[in-house]
Amino acid sequence: MKKLVFASVMALASLSLVYTPALRAQDSGQIEIKDPAEFNAYQQATTQSDPAAKAAALESFLTNYPQSVVKKGVLGDLIGTYQATGDADKTLGAINRLLQVDPSNERAIYLAVFIKRSQCLKTSDAQVCDDAAALAQKGLATAKSADVTDADWKKLTDMAYPIFHSAIALDFLVSKKDSKSAQAEYTKELMLFPLAATTSGTALVDTLQLAEAYSKPDARDMVQAIWFYARAWNFAPAAYKAQIEPKLEYWYKRYHGNGEGLDAVKTAAAATLFKPDSFTIVPAPTPDKLAHDALVGGDPTKLNLEDKEFILANGVKEDSDKLWALLKDQATPVPGIVIEATASVIKVAVTQDAKDAKVPDFIVNLKKPLDDKDIPVAGFEFKLQPASELDATYDSFTLIPATATRSVSTQIVLRDGFVQAEKKAAPVHHPTKPAAGHHPAH
């Protein structure tokens, strides 16, 4: 499933902690710097007002006095200074050095998890996600140190523990592909927030992530997915509602059969974070009944590709034969995500099920082979608007039996396929936009 931009952008914009080390022993007079030169270097470094100059001075101090009694405090100051410069890599580097000398520093663990979790959301890099989760587990297991007050500890853990569960959940979802465990961790996280805090920031991002987890084939619960998509839609910024609504409508129509009643679901989800036990959605009729109703409900040639494939896969033989008689030898656009491609054949995932399973449901045999440089890479998306980018002619179809993670489907074979000239070179260098100098067809 294509990652929603909303989740990564909102998460990256919601970093709320500026690293402020707890009162250091040297500040209370318990630790003294006895070497005058070291003391002067310390004073000179810590009193710099410009972040870049301060970072350089602190690094110089640590280089010249690697065993200083104020090393922990200087590293804490360095973390905050690198944050001020916006350098995530150097911030993480300073955090790692602090954790080598102070392994139980909960503030440092929290900030490292937050940064790595944001990177995981942005890149889906498995190692980054695993690192964030491992640090989060460490943070949850870390006990309060004696020099931290109960009030300060509660303030810190109220902020840190939701992020720890979020990082662990994201790792399950992205790296380990364990949606059920992701659901459990996101639920633990969201239960830690007051209801008023779930309408923005990290809680709102992870409400959407929980919806995604419930829509995955390995642990699918469509009613829960619908609920959390509706909850996220209610409070998402206007610019992101358009990304969430198609998913909400897709799963609601797939479960319920049509869009009637969806507004009531949105209203209910706006009032509370978790679905009440009394909340229900009436399930759709059987697949063959849905297929028949879709076929006779209007002009079947104007149905979208997902509906046509659904009828071919689930309709009784009379209905699927009737539709195929209308489609055979007709041209059609083929919007979808490339699963595999050669010079002569492009295999595309068109329906949401096929995209989730990363399997092709449309096989396009090209009329003319593509040049090697024009072959689209896996993951490239052919679009329908403003004009179709991949077109072909219906040739044949094969039923694919249901599996444990996927319902009955079809694999549709098309002939005489062609790619718009403007799109030929784009997949290799710019997977999400036309190559420089080219413009979409009008």
C-alpha positions in Angstrom: 0.0 0.0 0.0 1.3 3.4 -0.9 2.6 5.2 2.2 0.5 8.2 3.1 2.4 11.5 2.9 0.4 12.8 5.9 2.0 10.3 8.3 5.6 11.2 7.6 5.2 14.9 7.2 3.1 15.4 10.3 5.5 13.2 12.4 8.6 15.1 11.2 6.9 18.4 12.1 5.9 17.4 15.6 9.3 17.1 17.4 8.5 18.8 20.7 11.5 18.0 23.0 14.6 20.2 23.1 17.2 18.3 25.0 17.7 19.8 28.5 19.8 17.7 30.7 18.7 17.4 34.3 20.5 19.5 37.0 24.1 18.4 36.8 26.2 17.7 39.8 28.7 20.3 38.8 26.0 22.9 38.8 25.2 22.2 42.5 28.8 22.4 43.6 29.3 18.7 44.1 31.8 18.4 41.2 34.6 20.9 40.6 36.9 21.3 37.7 40.3 21.7 39.4 42.4 22.4 36.3 42.2 26.1 35.6 42.8 25.6 31.9 40.1 23.0 31.7 37.7 25.3 33.7 38.4 28.2 31.3 37.8 26.0 28.3 34.6 24.7 29.8 33.4 28.3 30.5 34.4 29.5 27.1 32.5 26.6 25.4 29.3 26.7 27.4 28.8 30.4 27.2 28.9 30.7 23.4 25.6 32.2 22.0 26.0 31.1 18.4 24.9 27.4 18.1 27.5 26.5 15.4 30.4 28.2 17.4 29.2 26.6 20.6 29.1 23.1 19.0 32.6 23.5 17.7 33.8 24.7 21.2 32.1 21.9 23.0 33.6 19.3 20.6 37.0 20.9 21.1 36.6 20.6 24.9 35.6 16.9 24.6 38.6 16.3 22.4 41.1 18.0 24.8 39.5 16.7 28.0 38.0 13.3 27.1 37.9 12.2 30.8 36.5 15.4 32.2 34.3 15.2 35.3 31.8 17.3 33.4 31.7 15.1 30.3 28.1 14.1 30.7 27.0 17.6 31.1 29.0 18.8 28.1 27.5 16.0 26.0 24.0 17.0 27.1 24.8 20.6 26.1 26.1 19.4 22.8 22.9 17.5 22.0 20.8 20.6 22.6 23.2 22.7 20.6 23.1 20.3 17.6 19.3 20.3 17.9 19.4 24.1 17.6 21.3 23.8 14.3 18.8 21.3 13.0 21.5 18.6 12.3 19.8 15.3 13.1 22.8 13.1 12.3 25.1 15.1 14.6 22.4 15.2 17.3 22.2 11.4 17.1 26.0 11.1 17.2 26.1 13.2 20.4 23.3 11.1 21.9 25.2 7.9 21.2 28.3 9.3 23.0 26.2 10.3 26.0 24.6 6.9 26.2 28.0 5.2 26.2 28.8 7.0 29.5 25.3 7.3 30.8 23.3 4.3 29.4 20.2 5.0 31.5 19.7 8.6 30.4 16.0 8.6 29.6 16.0 12.0 28.0 18.7 10.9 25.5 17.0 7.6 24.8 13.7 9.5 24.1 15.2 11.9 21.8 17.1 9.2 19.9 13.9 7.2 19.5 12.0 10.2 18.3 14.5 11.1 15.6 15.0 7.5 14.4 11.2 6.9 14.4 10.8 10.0 12.2 13.5 8.7 9.9 11.7 5.3 9.8 8.4 7.0 8.8 10.2 8.9 6.1 12.4 6.2 4.6 10.9 2.8 5.8 14.6 1.7 6.2 14.4 -1.6 8.1 17.6 -1.1 10.1 16.6 2.4 11.2 13.2 1.1 12.3 14.8 -1.8 14.2 17.2 0.6 15.9 14.4 2.9 17.0 12.4 -0.1 18.4 15.4 -1.5 20.3 16.1 1.9 21.9 12.4 2.2 22.7 12.3 -1.2 24.5 15.4 0.0 26.4 13.6 3.2 27.3 10.5 1.3 28.6 12.7 -0.9 30.8 14.8 2.0 32.2 14.2 2.8 35.9 14.1 6.2 37.4 17.5 7.3 38.7 17.9 8.7 42.2 18.7 12.2 41.1 15.4 12.6 39.2 12.3 13.7 41.1 9.0 11.8 40.9 7.4 14.8 39.3 10.1 15.2 36.7 10.0 11.4 35.9 6.3 11.5 35.4 6.6 14.5 33.1 9.3 12.8 31.1 7.6 9.4 30.8 4.2 10.9 30.0 6.0 12.4 26.9 8.4 9.5 26.2 6.3 6.3 26.7 3.8 7.0 23.8 6.7 7.6 21.5 8.4 4.4 22.6 5.3 2.3 21.8 4.9 4.2 18.5 8.4 3.3 17.5 7.9 -0.3 18.4 4.6 -0.4 16.5 6.1 1.2 13.4 8.9 -1.4 13.4 6.4 -4.2 13.5 4.4 -2.6 10.7 7.3 -1.6 8.4 10.2 -3.9 9.1 8.8 -7.1 10.6 5.5 -7.1 8.7 3.6 -8.1 11.8 0.4 -6.1 11.7 -1.2 -7.8 14.7 1.7 -6.8 17.0 1.6 -3.3 15.5 -2.0 -3.0 16.3 -1.4 -3.9 19.9 1.5 -1.4 20.3 -0.4 1.5 18.6 -3.4 0.7 20.9 -1.1 0.8 24.0 0.3 4.1 22.8 -3.0 5.8 22.1 -4.4 4.8 25.4 -1.7 6.9 27.1 -3.0 10.1 25.6 -5.9 12.2 27.0 -8.7 12.3 24.5 -8.2 16.0 23.7 -4.5 15.2 22.7 -5.5 12.6 20.1 -6.8 15.2 17.6 -3.3 16.4 16.5 0.4 15.6 16.5 1.8 12.2 17.1 -1.5 10.7 18.4 -3.3 11.7 15.2 -0.5 10.4 13.0 -0.6 7.1 14.8 -4.4 6.9 14.6 -3.9 6.8 10.9 -1.0 4.3 11.2 -3.4 2.1 13.3 -6.0 2.2 10.5 -3.2 1.1 8.1 -2.3 -1.8 10.4 -5.9 -2.9 10.5 -6.2 -2.9 6.7 -3.2 -5.2 6.2 -3.9 -8.7 4.8 -2.1 -10.6 7.6 -4.4 -9.2 10.4 -7.2 -7.5 8.6 -10.2 -6.1 10.5 -12.1 -3.9 8.1 -14.5 -2.4 10.7 -11.6 -1.3 12.9 -9.8 0.1 9.8 -12.9 2.0 8.8 -13.2 3.5 12.3 -9.6 4.7 12.6 -9.5 6.0 9.0 -12.7 8.0 9.9 -11.2 9.2 13.1 -8.0 10.4 11.4 -10.0 12.0 8.6 -12.0 14.0 11.0 -9.0 15.8 12.5 -6.5 15.7 9.6 -5.4 19.1 8.2 -7.4 20.0 5.1 -4.5 19.3 2.8 -4.3 15.7 3.9 -8.0 14.8 4.0 -7.9 14.0 0.3 -5.3 11.4 0.9 -7.3 9.6 3.7 -10.8 9.8 2.2 -10.2 7.4 -0.7 -9.0 4.7 1.7 -11.9 5.3 4.1 -14.4 5.1 1.2 -12.7 2.0 -0.3 -12.8 -0.1 2.9 -16.3 1.1 3.8 -17.7 0.3 0.4 -15.9 -3.0 0.4 -17.3 -4.0 3.8 -20.7 -2.4 3.6 -21.3 -2.6 -0.2 -21.9 1.1 -0.9 -21.3 4.5 0.6 -24.6 4.9 2.4 -24.1 5.6 6.2 -20.5 6.7 5.9 -21.3 10.2 7.2 -22.7 8.7 10.3 -19.5 6.7 10.9 -17.5 9.9 10.5 -19.7 11.6 13.1 -19.4 8.7 15.6 -15.6 8.6 15.1 -15.2 12.3 15.8 -16.6 11.8 19.3 -14.3 9.2 20.7 -10.9 7.6 19.9 -11.8 3.9 20.2 -14.7 2.2 18.6 -17.5 1.5 21.2 -18.6 -2.1 21.5 -22.1 -1.0 20.5 -20.9 0.4 17.2 -21.6 -1.8 14.1 -21.5 -1.5 10.4 -23.9 -3.7 8.4 -21.9 -6.0 6.2 -22.3 -6.1 2.4 -24.3 -8.7 0.6 -22.4 -11.8 -0.7 -19.7 -11.1 -3.3 -21.7 -12.7 -6.1 -24.7 -10.5 -5.2 -22.5 -7.4 -5.1 -21.0 -8.3 -8.5 -24.5 -8.7 -10.0 -25.7 -5.4 -8.6 -22.7 -3.6 -9.9 -23.1 -5.2 -13.3 -26.8 -4.3 -13.7 -26.7 -0.9 -11.9 -25.6 1.1 -14.9 -23.3 0.9 -17.9 -20.8 -1.8 -17.1 -18.2 -0.5 -19.5 -18.0 2.7 -17.4 -17.1 0.8 -14.2 -13.6 1.4 -12.8 -11.0 -1.4 -13.2 -11.3 -2.6 -9.6 -15.1 -3.1 -10.0 -14.6 -4.9 -13.4 -12.1 -7.2 -11.9 -14.4 -7.8 -8.8 -17.2 -8.9 -11.1 -15.0 -11.2 -13.2 -13.6 -12.8 -10.0 -16.8 -13.0 -7.9 -19.8 -13.0 -10.2 -21.6 -16.1 -11.2 -20.6 -17.4 -14.6 -23.4 -15.8 -16.4 -22.4 -12.3 -15.0 -18.7 -12.7 -15.6 -19.3 -14.0 -19.1 -21.6 -11.1 -19.9 -19.0 -8.5 -18.7 -16.1 -10.2 -20.5 -18.1 -10.2 -23.7 -18.3 -6.4 -23.4 -14.6 -6.0 -22.5 -12.9 -8.4 -24.8 -10.9 -6.7 -27.6 -11.7 -3.2 -26.1 -9.0 -0.7 -25.2 -8.5 0.4 -21.6 -6.2 2.6 -19.5 -4.2 0.7 -16.9 -3.4 2.8 -13.9 -1.4 1.0 -11.2 1.9 0.2 -9.6 4.6 -1.7 -11.6 5.5 -5.0 -9.9 7.8 -6.2 -12.7 8.7 -5.1 -16.2 10.7 -6.1 -19.2 11.0 -4.5 -22.6 8.0 -6.4 -23.8 5.8 -7.0 -20.7 4.7 -4.7 -17.9 3.0 -6.4 -14.9 0.9 -4.0 -12.8 -1.0 -4.1 -9.5 -4.2 -2.2 -10.1 -6.6 -3.1 -7.2 -5.8 -2.3 -3.6 -5.6 -6.0 -2.8 -3.0 -6.5 -5.5 -1.0 -3.5 -4.3 -1.1 -4.7 -0.7 0.0 -8.2 -1.7 2.5 -6.8 -4.2 1.3 -9.1 -7.0 0.3 -8.1 -10.5 -3.4 -8.4 -11.5 -2.9 -6.9 -15.0 -0.3 -8.2 -17.4 0.3 -5.8 -20.3 2.0 -7.2 -23.4 3.4 -4.2 -25.3 2.9 -3.6 -29.0 6.5 -2.5 -29.4 9.4 -3.4 -27.1 10.7 -0.5 -25.0 14.3 0.6 -25.1 16.2 -0.5 -22.0 16.4 3.0 -20.6 12.6 3.3 -20.8 11.7 0.2 -18.9 9.8 1.3 -15.8 11.2 0.2 -12.4 9.2 -1.8 -9.8 7.2 0.7 -7.7 6.7 3.2 -10.5 3.0 4.2 -10.6 1.1 4.7 -13.9 -1.6 7.3 -13.4 -5.0 8.0 -15.0 -5.0 11.8 -14.7 -4.6 14.2 -16.4 -4.4 11.5 -19.2 -3.8 7.8 -19.2 -0.1 6.9 -19.1 -0.4 3.1 -19.9 -3.0 1.7 -22.3 -3.8 -1.7 -23.7 -6.5 -4.0 -25.1 -8.3 -6.7 -23.1 -7.2 -10.2 -24.3 -7.9 -12.9 -21.7 -8.3 -13.4 -17.9 -7.7 -16.2 -15.4 -9.3 -16.7 -12.0 -6.9 -16.8 -9.1 -8.2 -18.9 -6.1 -8.4 -17.3 -2.7 -5.6 -17.6 -0.2 -5.3 -17.1 3.5 -4.5 -13.4 2.9 -6.3 -12.6 -0.3 -9.8 -13.2 -1.6 -10.6 -14.6 -5.1 -9.2 -12.4 -7.8 -8.3 -12.4 -11.4 -5.2 -11.9 -13.6 -6.2 -10.0 -16.7 -3.9 -10.2 -19.7 -3.9 -7.3 -22.2 -2.2 -6.9 -25.7 -1.0 -4.1 -27.8 0.0 -2.0 -24.8 1.8 1.3 -25.1 3.3 3.9 -22.8 2.9 7.6 -23.4 6.1 9.0 -24.8 6.3 11.6 -22.0 6.5 8.8 -19.5 9.0 6.5 -21.2 12.2 7.9 -19.6 10.6 9.0 -16.3 10.6 5.7 -14.3 14.3 5.2 -14.4 15.4 8.5 -13.0 12.3 10.1 -11.5 9.9 7.3 -10.3 7.2 9.8 -9.1 7.3 12.5 -11.8 8.0 13.1 -15.5 11.6 13.6 -16.5 13.0 17.1 -16.5 11.8 19.1 -19.5 8.7 17.0 -20.1 5.1 17.8 -19.3 1.9 15.7 -18.9 -0.2 15.4 -22.0 -3.2 17.6 -22.2 
